[in-house]
Every structure is written in C-alpha cells, then in structure tokens.
Amino acid sequence: MADKDAGLFDSAPEAVFYLVSDGKAVGDLASGISSDLDDQPGVQVTLNLDRLPESALFDELLGQAKVGSRWGKDLSAVYREFLQDRIDQVDEVALVDEFEAQFSRYDADPYGSGVIGDAMSIGIDVADQIQKALDKWENQELTKDDLAAAVGIAARSGDLVGQQTVGGIIFQSTEPLSSLDEQKPLIQASQNLQQLLLAGLDVAIIAPVGSPNEEEKINSTFRGIGAFSIETLASGNIDITEPTATSVDEWYDRLRYDVADNRVVENVVRPASVTAYDLPDELWSLHFRRAITVGLQNAYSEKSFNEERFDNLWEDEIVSHANYDQYRSRRNSFPTVKVARKDDGRRHSFELRHRGPSAIPYIGTVPIQNGNPEKQLVEWIKRYLDAETVTEERWQALVASTEEIATSLQTTAESVVENALLLRNRKRKALTPQIPPENQRITDGIEISESEQEEARPSEWYERHWSTILADFEITKQGGVGAIERKVELQRSLNPDREADEALYYKLERDINNAWDHFIDGIETQLMRSLPDDQNVSIEQRETRSGQELTVTVAPEGGSRRTSTIEILLPYSEVSVDGSQIRPATITNTVNDVIDTLGTTLREGGTLTEDSKADLLYEITKAYSTIGEFEEGDLVYFDDIVEFCLSLPKARSQFESPDHSAEPTIRELLGSERYMDRVRDSVTTFHRKGSDRHGSIRTNDNRYIAMELQDTFENHHADDQ
C-alpha cells in the first residue's frame, strides 16, 4: 500500500501482501494502516481474510465500510441517500437514463445492482420499484456494481474526483495464506480482489508467514490480478554478533548429525552426548546442549529400552503388590511410568533415560549399575510402594544438610535426599525405604543455572525440535527431506531478544545456506557423472524471485538438442522437474527424473551410424573370441555373439532404439555387408542354417548360424598393426 507521506491516492490502486511473524504482528500492522487511512478522505474497512473468497463479499463491504475514517459515515448510508435523491429529483421518464449515466461514470452496471437492477430491467414503475427496495434495505444483497457505484459517489463527496484510488481495504488473518488455500478456493479470492482494484480501492492483505515458499504460492494464486507486491515484515531476521558467530563456527562441525529423519542410533548418540558434555557452560550453547540432553537422548531412550520385558516384570511384580493402585497408575508412556500408592494416594513418575557424556541408562538421576535397566526400574517402583513417609522436620533437616553438595553436583538437595532415602540399605540389615512428606515436590534433579532459566525453553520444545536443531544439511535418507523446511520454520519463530536464540538462528542460517549449495552441487555432480560425455551436457543456474533454477541441456552430435528445467524453491522440499513436483525431493530422485525426461534424447544421442555399429559389433566379436580362446577350426556361433552383446549393458544400449530392442538390431548387423567384410579374412567358412536349433543371421543371399575360423581375430588384428 502506498506510503502515507506520499499520499495514499497518488497512484493507481494496488494490492500489497504483508507477510508478518505472528498473529499479534497482524493486528499491529492492520491498526497502523487503518490509522493512516483515517487521515484520508476515502473509503476504508477492515475484514477477516477468510471473507475475501465469499460471494457475499461486496454486500459485507458495503455494510461495514466507512467514509473518511473508522468513525465516519457508513458507506451504505451514502449510497442509499444517493439512490433516494435520484428517484426523488429525476422524472420517471428520465430515471433509467440517469442511472445508466451515473453508474457508467464509476465503471458500474446498474442492471447488475442488487438494489435497482430488477427495476431497471423491467422498466415499468422504476421509481416505485426502487423505493420498495430502499424501504427494505436490510433485505437487499448488494453486488460488485453497487460497491463500485457507492465508492465512486463517496469519492465525489470527499474531494477525490479525478483520483485513481479512492479508498483502502484491509484483509487480515492470523493464519497463513497457504493454510487458507487448503480450506477455501482462493481462485474466487483472486477474482474478488480484481473487482476491488477495478473499483479504485487499495487492498492490504496481512497474514503470518506460513510455508517457506509462501511468496511463490501467493504469486501463483493471484497472478491473474496483474501487478501486486509482497512485503515480508516477519521479525525473523536476527542481527548476529561477532562473538556468537565465532563460537558457533568453532563448534559447527560438532553440532551436525545424521538425524534429519528423527531417528537416532548409538553411533550418533555417543559423540553427540560427548559434545553436550564438552560444550561451554555459556548462554549461546544452551539450545544445543538441551537439544542433545533432553531431545536426542530421550529419543534414543524411547527406542533402546525393552518395553515388552518391562511389561512382563510389571505384571509379575507390580500388579500384585498390595499398595499398588492400578486405576491411577500409568505405564503406556514407557520409558516414563507413573505409579500410584493405595495407602496415601501419592503418585510418582519414574523415568528410564540415557544421560551424561557416555549416554548410559539412568533412573531419574541415578545411574543403573547392572545390565538390566527394566528390572532395575521395577525394583525402584517396588521400593516406592514399600516406602514409609519421613516427617516434615526430618526432611527439612536432611535437605538443609545436603544443600552444599547438591550445589557442587549441579542438582537439587531434594533429589539427593530422595534418592538416598529410596536407596538406603546396610550390608547386614535392610532398611525400609522412605519418601518425602506429601507436600514436597521433587524435580528430576537436572537443573539449569539461574542465568539460563529465562533463556531455556520447556522440555517439550526440545523434544519437538531437537532433530531440526541438530540435523545435518546433507540429507541422506528419504525420511529426512522435510528437515530444511523445518529449519526455516524454526528460524522464523526465534526471538531476537534471546542470546541463545541468536546462536541457534545463526546455526540454522548456516545449515540452510549449506543445504542450498550442497543440493545444487550434488545435482550438478550426479548429472555430469550420469550422462555420457558425448551428450555435451551443460547446466545453467540462475536465481529466480522464489529460489533457484537449473536448466540442463544435452546436445549430442547427430542427435536433437533437448532441455530439462529443475526449479528449486527449497532444497529437499519444494523441487520440481519441468513442472512436476519431485517427492521425496532427494538429490538422487531429482537427477533420475531429469535423466528420465531426457531419456529419448539420450538414446538418440547415443545412436551410432550403421557403419559405426557394425564396427563396434566386430570389436565385440573379436573380444569374445579372444577371451574364449577360440582357435583355428573352431565354430563361433552367432547366437553366442548375440548373447555376449546383451550381457554388456553399455554395448546393448548402443543397439537399442525407441522402436526396436537390441537383439534384432544386432542380428541384422551381423549379416550386414560391412560386418561380413571385416570378419571374412578370419573366417574360412560360414555355416548355413540347417535342422538344428541355432539361431541364424541373414546376409544378402544366405542364412548362417556360425563361422569357422581359419585364423584367430587376435592374430589377424596383430597382422593389421
């Protein structure tokens, strides 16, 4: 929308799409634009974006629009007064001509009006019919022609005569345009938007950024309206300080793992766990440490522990326990389980997890000493069910006595005391386990420093985004093709006021940029390796408004020139070859699709001349006889030569054509004059086809099944040298 200082109505009507960061930003921008419109004499109104595709849009606009400002006169009142004034002042005979003249002034059709259209079409008692419609104004369904006329009439009263733009409409949405496209057909929205521009109205459409290719979707949906602009105002860009960039750069190679498909294996979790241990205890590294310790290690735990073994132990040892409350206990979220006690109604969560630089199993904060973590967990649950409750006084005294050691261990005194009470035992005497008083809440003991508490996100955030944070930009599995798209979305959601977010933003930025380079380089490299040199392959790269475009051209000698276009809106996610989207968009799938597209050209380009094919077949025959150690007097059957040719994929492709397979072409060439001339010096006799089952080849005058050697091809070839 035009700049306020330049004058809103100084140019032709335009549509501007504003892409902002979130719903709050939508409201703020809509309010700001509306304030600018308050200072102008034209029409203005703000509607929800989901109204734009509706057929009743124009009726709704006329019902809500104001003239001059948000507190101005209703546009519908201005329009109604105009119609009333015309039927009061103009003679019945001239009324039809009057409305035709007035409406045409505003590029509107009076016969398309929801108020006067029927009366105009009938042409009898026009004034009375229009008066009846005006008397039932609320029942009228106003149209685009009513809106165009009303806007034009308001412009005349507001000293905007002669101006191309006479008002502004704001459409706002808390959902991205791409998501609305899935809910409603935006093709109708495009048509309605065109009508608003024709009526002389500026249109501002404000919505959050959705998918990474949001601009491309807007361009494709609204291209029918002609020129429009897109302004991205999303607060995604974060200024990166030099110390943050330096720190991330130093650790970058240790912050990338093969986890794009949300799966983690032992040879990934172990080095990642060491990285979390080695990372400096600084705010910039917070998200990376937590992504490993909360996200990646948890994901590994869910995969590693044996739920079936635990279920069997649970059934055998917990279900029958006298203090076990089956109705309030939960084990379906294993390796986290909730256990309830009957006697006092207490509940407690137990969790098996991998922790620390060695990623070894823990129950809560206690390392498991034996090799059966599921059994150890059941033992802890039994201890909890058997435990007595300590008094409040003793609990407080124990907590106070362990504050110092807890601080040095970077955990809580409460978790230290609880673990000791549950584990307590003597070599010669078993002591009843104990638990805290009922009003005490115990954390898992994994705490972060006070300086990190404001920067850290909830555990659920890391469990949801850990793979996006840590995934390498080199996507090696089809299941990980959405990783770069998720990196873009996560990057846009970060807060520039958080130091930890700044570091993560920069790391994601490097990932995304590297993904672009790796994806394009990978396509170019694989294409050059996959297409023969004689295809004269060229690849041209150019930047488009929404991404990158690669044009692959093959121009084989003696063959037709052909091209294939790869359009990349986002690596591994939004990729198409000649307009067809690639799913999943791996480098290999993209290259294969290009080669398939160029397939006919490749066959044409690889096609030799008839003489060249005969020469190639002679060389293959010579190789076959040499490798087979044929001697003078031996028979070389043409069937065997054909079979040998077909066993050589590269050779076979030279004899294939779009219309014929390789075998009939080879047999025809074996009987060609050029081939026969070349082998004749090494052959004493050609054996004709008889009653045997050997396949034959046809020359100009005979059919042969084999040739008898008088000299080896190898010796003959040596003589030629």
Secondary structure, 3 states (H helix, E strand, C coil): CCCCCCCCCCCCCCEEEEEECCHHHHHHHHHHHHHHHHCCCCEEEEEEHHHCCCCCHHHHHHHHCEECCCCCEEHHHHHHHHHHHHHHHCCHHHHHHHHHHHHHHCCCCHHHCCCCHHHHHHCCCHHHHHHHHHHCHHHCCCCHHHHHHHHHHHHHHCCCCCCCCCEEEEEECCCCHHHHHHHCCHHHHHHHHHHHHHCCEEEEEEEECCCCCHHHHHHHHHHHHCCCEEEECCCCCCCCCHHHHHHHHHHHHHHCECCCCCCCCHHHHHHHHHHHHHCCCCHHHHHHHHHHHHHHHHHHHHHHCCHHHHHHHHHHHHCCCCCECCCCCECCCCCEEEEEECCCCCEEEEEEEEECCCCEEEECCEECCCCCHHHHHHHHHHHHHHCEECCHHHHHHHHHHCHHHHHHCCCCHHHHHHHHHHHCCCCCCCCCCEECCCCCCCCCCCCCCHHHHCCCCCHHHHHHHHHHHHECCCCCCHHHCCHHHHHHHHHHCCCCCCHHHHHHHHHHHHHHHHHHHHHHHHHHHHHHHHCCHHHCCEEEEEECCCCEEEEEEECCCCCCCEEEEEEEEECCCEEEECCEECCCCCHHHHHHHHHHHCHHHHHHHHCCCHHHHHHHHHHHHHHHHHHCCCCCCCEEEHHHHHHHHHCCHHHHHHHCCCCCCHHHHHHHHHCCHHHHHHHHHHEEEEEECCCCCCCCEECCCCEEEEEEECCCHHHHHHHHC
